[in-house]
Amino acid sequence: MSAESTLSRRSFIKFGAFAAAAAPQLVKAGSERSLSLYNLHTSEKLEVVYWADGGYVADSLQAINHHLRDYRTGDVHDIDRRLLDLLHQVRGRLETQEPFQIISGYRSPATNAMLRSHSDGVAQHSLHMDGMAADICIPGRSLEQIRNVAIAMKFGGVGYYPSEFVHVDVGRVRTW
């Protein structure tokens, strides 16, 4: 395989329909890690291989950072790679190809302060502000299923908001 074709494969980022999600897996398990995301606030879709050939793909990480930006302010922040791996594993354990519906990814300090002023449930220093948390749903999977899988993984914090979303983060292991 040429260096050029390897680079284009490694930096594969597909916006639009989730055609790749429906395609059969053509790679060995573990040789690539991918995410399929749908941002509920911006209606943006992202299908991306973010880890390939033994390492993280820089262009893909930038695309994920942009996709999980604070939609209120437009601020972009690096998303913790452990969060990406957590999401990848959750999706695998739930045996689904459906995209994660993103309610909240990165949250700027200004947005966090605004949300905190309207709700007791927002932490003063939320891990969203460090790119270490996401609030998610997955079509075809109940919030309870998502919560149970995330708790069983013992990878970080899991918050359960029935009828709304599941919060996952890569902070200390805890539940609420």
Backbone hydrogen bonds in HBPLUS format (Angstrom, degrees):
<---DONOR---> <-ACCEPTOR-->    atom                        ^
c    i                          cat <-CA-CA->   ^        H-A-AA   ^      H-
h    n   atom  resd res      DA  || num        DHA   H-A  angle D-A-AA Bond
n    s   type  num  typ     dist DA aas  dist angle  dist       angle   num
A0006-THR N   A0002-SER O   3.00 MM   4  6.21 154.1  2.07 147.5 155.3     1
A0007-LEU N   A0003-ALA O   2.92 MM   4  6.11 158.9  1.97 146.8 152.2     2
A0008-SER N   A0004-GLU O   3.01 MM   4  6.28 161.7  2.04 148.1 152.7     3
A0009-ARG N   A0005-SER O   2.97 MM   4  6.06 154.1  2.04 142.1 149.3     4
A0010-ARG N   A0006-THR O   2.85 MM   4  6.00 160.0  1.89 151.4 157.3     5
A0011-SER N   A0007-LEU O   2.94 MM   4  6.05 143.3  2.08 145.8 155.1     6
A0012-PHE N   A0009-ARG O   3.26 MM   3  5.16 159.3  2.31 107.1 107.3     7
A0014-LYS N   A0047-GLU O   2.93 MM  33  5.19 172.0  1.94 165.0 164.8     8
A0047-GLU N   A0014-LYS O   3.02 MM  33  5.19 150.3  2.11 148.6 157.2     9
A0021-ALA N   A0018-PHE O   3.09 MM   3  5.40 133.1  2.31 103.8 116.1    10
A0022-ALA N   A0019-ALA O   3.15 MM   3  5.53 137.4  2.34 105.8 116.3    11
A0023-ALA N   A0020-ALA O   3.19 MM   3  5.06 140.7  2.36  94.7 105.8    12
A0031-SER N   A0028-LYS O   3.05 MM   3  5.59 166.5  2.07 133.9 136.9    13
A0033-ARG N   A0051-TRP O   2.93 MM  18  5.01 154.7  1.99 142.2 144.8    14
A0050-TYR N   A0033-ARG O   2.90 MM  17  5.98 138.9  2.07 146.2 159.2    15
A0051-TRP N   A0033-ARG O   3.36 MM  18  5.01 149.0  2.46 143.5 139.5    16
A0035-LEU N   A0048-VAL O   2.87 MM  13  5.54 152.9  1.95 156.5 165.2    17
A0048-VAL N   A0035-LEU O   2.96 MM  13  5.54 166.9  1.98 163.6 167.8    18
A0100-PHE N   A0036-SER O   2.77 MM  64  6.20 156.1  1.83 158.9 151.3    19
A0037-LEU N   A0046-LEU O   2.77 MM   9  5.12 167.0  1.78 157.2 161.8    20
A0046-LEU N   A0037-LEU O   2.89 MM   9  5.12 153.1  1.96 151.9 152.3    21
A0038-TYR N   A0100-PHE O   2.77 MM  62  6.02 145.3  1.89 171.9 172.3    22
A0102-ILE N   A0038-TYR O   2.79 MM  64  5.95 165.6  1.81 149.2 153.5    23
A0039-ASN N   A0044-GLU O   2.90 MM   5  5.36 162.8  1.93 160.1 163.8    24
A0043-SER N   A0039-ASN O   2.79 MM   4  5.31 137.3  1.97 151.9 160.6    25
A0040-LEU N   A0102-ILE O   3.15 MM  62  5.86 159.0  2.20 142.6 149.0    26
A0057-VAL N   A0050-TYR O   2.85 MM   7  5.14 162.6  1.88 130.0 132.3    27
A0052-ALA N   A0055-GLY O   2.84 MM   3  5.54 151.4  1.92 168.4 163.6    28
A0055-GLY N   A0052-ALA O   3.05 MM   3  5.54 157.8  2.10 116.8 123.3    29
A0060-SER N   A0057-VAL O   3.05 MM   3  5.36 118.5  2.44 105.8 121.0    30
A0061-LEU N   A0057-VAL O   2.95 MM   4  6.27 155.5  2.01 156.9 165.0    31
A0062-GLN N   A0058-ALA O   3.05 MM   4  6.34 157.0  2.10 152.4 158.0    32
A0063-ALA N   A0059-ASP O   3.06 MM   4  6.33 151.8  2.15 141.2 148.9    33
A0064-ILE N   A0060-SER O   2.91 MM   4  6.20 155.3  1.97 151.2 157.8    34
A0065-ASN N   A0061-LEU O   2.89 MM   4  6.12 163.0  1.92 150.9 155.6    35
A0066-HIS N   A0062-GLN O   3.03 MM   4  6.25 157.6  2.08 146.3 151.8    36
A0067-HIS N   A0063-ALA O   2.92 MM   4  6.11 158.3  1.96 145.3 151.9    37
A0068-LEU N   A0064-ILE O   2.89 MM   4  6.05 155.2  1.95 157.7 163.0    38
A0069-ARG N   A0066-HIS O   3.22 MM   3  5.12 160.6  2.26 107.7 108.5    39
A0106-TYR N   A0068-LEU O   2.80 MM  38  5.77 152.0  1.88 155.7 164.5    40
A0070-ASP N   A0075-ASP O   2.97 MM   5  5.37 159.8  2.01 162.9 164.4    41
A0074-GLY N   A0070-ASP O   2.67 MM   4  5.33 150.2  1.75 160.3 169.9    42
A0080-ASP N   A0131-GLY O   2.79 MM  51  5.59 166.1  1.81 140.0 144.6    43
A0083-LEU N   A0080-ASP O   2.95 MM   3  5.42 134.3  2.17 108.8 120.6    44
A0085-ASP N   A0081-ARG O   3.02 MM   4  6.36 159.5  2.06 151.1 156.2    45
A0086-LEU N   A0082-ARG O   2.87 MM   4  6.07 150.6  1.96 142.2 150.7    46
A0087-LEU N   A0083-LEU O   2.91 MM   4  6.17 166.5  1.93 153.6 156.1    47
A0088-HIS N   A0084-LEU O   2.92 MM   4  6.15 162.2  1.95 150.1 155.5    48
A0089-GLN N   A0085-ASP O   2.96 MM   4  6.14 158.6  2.01 146.6 151.9    49
A0090-VAL N   A0086-LEU O   2.85 MM   4  6.12 159.3  1.90 155.8 162.0    50
A0091-ARG N   A0087-LEU O   3.02 MM   4  6.20 171.0  2.03 155.6 157.3    51
A0092-GLY N   A0088-HIS O   3.08 MM   4  6.31 154.6  2.15 142.8 150.1    52
A0093-ARG N   A0089-GLN O   2.87 MM   4  6.09 162.8  1.90 155.0 158.9    53
A0094-LEU N   A0090-VAL O   2.95 MM   4  6.14 141.6  2.10 147.5 158.3    54
A0096-THR N   A0091-ARG O   3.41 MM   5  5.98 161.7  2.44 156.0 160.8    55
A0095-GLU N   A0092-GLY O   3.01 MM   3  4.96 152.8  2.08 100.2 108.6    56
A0101-GLN N   A0137-CYS O   2.80 MM  36  5.06 176.1  1.80 148.7 150.0    57
A0137-CYS N   A0101-GLN O   3.09 MM  36  5.06 134.1  2.30 135.3 145.7    58
A0103-ILE N   A0135-ASP O   2.88 MM  32  5.26 172.5  1.89 152.9 153.3    59
A0135-ASP N   A0104-SER O   2.80 MM  31  5.01 156.7  1.86 146.5 152.7    60
A0107-ARG N   A0128-HIS O   3.17 MM  21  5.17 151.7  2.25 109.9 110.1    61
A0112-ASN N   A0108-SER O   2.87 MM   4  6.11 166.5  1.89 160.0 164.3    62
A0113-ALA N   A0109-PRO O   2.93 MM   4  6.07 159.2  1.97 146.8 152.0    63
A0114-MET N   A0110-ALA O   3.02 MM   4  6.24 156.6  2.08 144.9 151.4    64
A0115-LEU N   A0111-THR O   2.88 MM   4  6.12 166.6  1.89 158.3 161.1    65
A0116-ARG N   A0112-ASN O   2.82 MM   4  5.95 155.9  1.88 147.5 155.1    66
A0117-SER N   A0113-ALA O   3.00 MM   4  6.18 142.3  2.15 141.6 150.6    67
A0118-HIS N   A0115-LEU O   3.04 MM   3  5.24 146.1  2.16 102.3 112.7    68
A0119-SER N   A0115-LEU O   3.05 MM   4  6.19 115.8  2.48 142.3 159.1    69
A0119-SER N   A0116-ARG O   3.40 MM   3  5.13 152.2  2.48  93.6 101.3    70
A0129-MET N   A0126-SER O   2.98 MM   3  5.67 149.4  2.08 115.3 122.2    71
A0130-ASP N   A0127-LEU O   3.06 MM   3  5.18 153.9  2.13 103.0 111.2    72
A0132-MET N   A0127-LEU O   3.00 MM   5  5.23 161.9  2.03 157.3 151.8    73
A0131-GLY N   A0128-HIS O   3.15 MM   3  5.14 165.5  2.18 106.0 109.4    74
A0170-VAL N   A0132-MET O   3.04 MM  38  5.68 145.6  2.16 155.1 164.9    75
A0134-ALA N   A0168-VAL O   2.92 MM  34  5.59 155.0  1.98 161.0 168.7    76
A0168-VAL N   A0134-ALA O   2.92 MM  34  5.59 165.1  1.94 163.4 167.6    77
A0136-ILE N   A0166-VAL O   2.82 MM  30  5.38 167.9  1.84 151.8 152.3    78
A0166-VAL N   A0136-ILE O   2.97 MM  30  5.38 161.1  2.00 150.8 156.9    79
A0141-ARG N   A0138-ILE O   3.07 MM   3  5.59 156.1  2.13 142.6 141.7    80
A0146-ILE N   A0142-SER O   3.07 MM   4  6.45 164.3  2.10 154.2 157.5    81
A0147-ARG N   A0143-LEU O   2.85 MM   4  6.03 168.2  1.86 151.6 155.3    82
A0148-ASN N   A0144-GLU O   2.88 MM   4  6.03 167.7  1.90 151.6 154.9    83
A0149-VAL N   A0145-GLN O   3.04 MM   4  6.23 163.6  2.07 153.1 156.8    84
A0150-ALA N   A0146-ILE O   2.97 MM   4  6.17 168.7  1.98 156.3 159.7    85
A0151-ILE N   A0147-ARG O   2.86 MM   4  6.05 161.0  1.89 157.7 163.1    86
A0152-ALA N   A0148-ASN O   3.01 MM   4  6.11 162.7  2.04 145.5 150.4    87
A0153-MET N   A0149-VAL O   3.14 MM   4  6.36 138.0  2.32 144.4 154.9    88
A0154-LYS N   A0151-ILE O   3.07 MM   3  5.47 144.5  2.20 109.9 119.4    89
A0169-ASP N   A0157-GLY O   3.00 MM  12  5.07 141.1  2.15 146.8 145.7    90
A0158-VAL N   A0174-ARG O   2.98 MM  16  6.42 146.4  2.09 146.6 156.9    91
A0176-TRP N   A0158-VAL O   3.13 MM  18  6.64 142.0  2.28 153.1 154.8    92
A0159-GLY N   A0167-HIS O   2.86 MM   8  4.68 158.1  1.91 130.8 138.3    93
A0167-HIS N   A0159-GLY O   2.79 MM   8  4.68 162.5  1.82 140.3 145.8    94
A0161-TYR N   A0165-PHE O   3.04 MM   4  5.35 151.5  2.12 167.6 174.2    95
A0164-GLU N   A0161-TYR O   2.84 MM   3  5.45 147.6  1.94 147.3 149.0    96
A0165-PHE N   A0161-TYR O   3.08 MM   4  5.35 144.1  2.21 137.3 147.4    97
